[in-house]
Amino acid sequence: MSKFGPSKSDLIFRLVFSLCGLAMMVGAILYRGMPKGPAMFEIIGIASVFFGGTAVWTIRKLIRKDYSDGV
């Protein structure tokens, strides 16, 4: 358990935010179609790495119970 890390509620918020971001990204791709050129790198590359990485990092911390007490 980390003394100075984010609390469990902070991690749950991050997880929900990340999953919503991934869902909106997929929804935008389904609605607008697959982007071409530099937009493909921006949408697929940067957004999926940010939201996906945050989701994986948060799930890992929640499973390991590596969060502060929120005190």
Secondary structure per residue as TSV (DSSP state, phi and psi in degrees):
chain	resnum	aa	ss	phi	psi
A	1	M	-	360.0	128.3
A	2	S	-	-88.8	136.3
A	3	K	S	-76.9	-34.9
A	4	F	S	-110.8	5.0
A	5	G	S	-79.7	-179.8
A	6	P	-	-67.9	151.2
A	7	S	B	-78.0	172.7
A	8	K	H	-63.1	-39.7
A	9	S	H	-66.7	-35.0
A	10	D	H	-62.8	-42.9
A	11	L	H	-66.3	-39.0
A	12	I	H	-64.9	-40.5
A	13	F	H	-60.9	-44.5
A	14	R	H	-61.5	-40.6
A	15	L	H	-64.7	-46.6
A	16	V	H	-62.9	-43.2
A	17	F	H	-61.3	-43.2
A	18	S	H	-66.4	-43.9
A	19	L	H	-66.4	-37.1
A	20	C	H	-65.6	-40.3
A	21	G	H	-62.1	-43.6
A	22	L	H	-64.0	-41.1
A	23	A	H	-65.0	-41.0
A	24	M	H	-67.5	-35.2
A	25	M	H	-64.7	-45.9
A	26	V	H	-63.9	-41.5
A	27	G	H	-61.5	-41.1
A	28	A	H	-65.5	-39.3
A	29	I	H	-67.2	-40.6
A	30	L	H	-66.7	-37.5
A	31	Y	H	-76.1	-45.8
A	32	R	H	-94.3	-16.5
A	33	G	-	95.1	170.2
A	34	M	-	-71.4	127.3
A	35	P	-	-70.8	159.0
A	36	K	-	-123.9	154.1
A	37	G	T	74.5	-144.6
A	38	P	H	-63.5	-28.2
A	39	A	H	-63.7	-31.6
A	40	M	H	-63.8	-43.6
A	41	F	I	-63.3	-42.0
A	42	E	I	-67.5	-47.7
A	43	I	I	-71.8	-55.5
A	44	I	I	-74.4	-46.9
A	45	G	I	-72.4	-65.5
A	46	I	I	-69.9	-48.4
A	47	A	I	-65.2	-43.5
A	48	S	H	-69.5	-35.2
A	49	V	H	-66.9	-42.3
A	50	F	H	-65.2	-57.2
A	51	F	H	-69.1	-41.5
A	52	G	H	-67.0	-43.1
A	53	G	H	-63.8	-41.4
A	54	T	H	-64.7	-40.2
A	55	A	H	-64.9	-45.4
A	56	V	H	-64.2	-45.0
A	57	W	H	-60.8	-41.7
A	58	T	H	-69.3	-43.9
A	59	I	H	-60.9	-41.2
A	60	R	H	-61.2	-43.8
A	61	K	H	-67.6	-37.7
A	62	L	H	-68.9	-39.8
A	63	I	H	-65.6	-41.6
A	64	R	H	-78.4	-5.4
A	65	K	T	57.3	40.6
A	66	D	-	-98.0	70.2
A	67	Y	-	-143.7	160.5
A	68	S	B	-79.6	169.5
A	69	D	-	-77.9	-11.5
A	70	G	-	79.9	18.7
A	71	V	-	-93.0	360.0
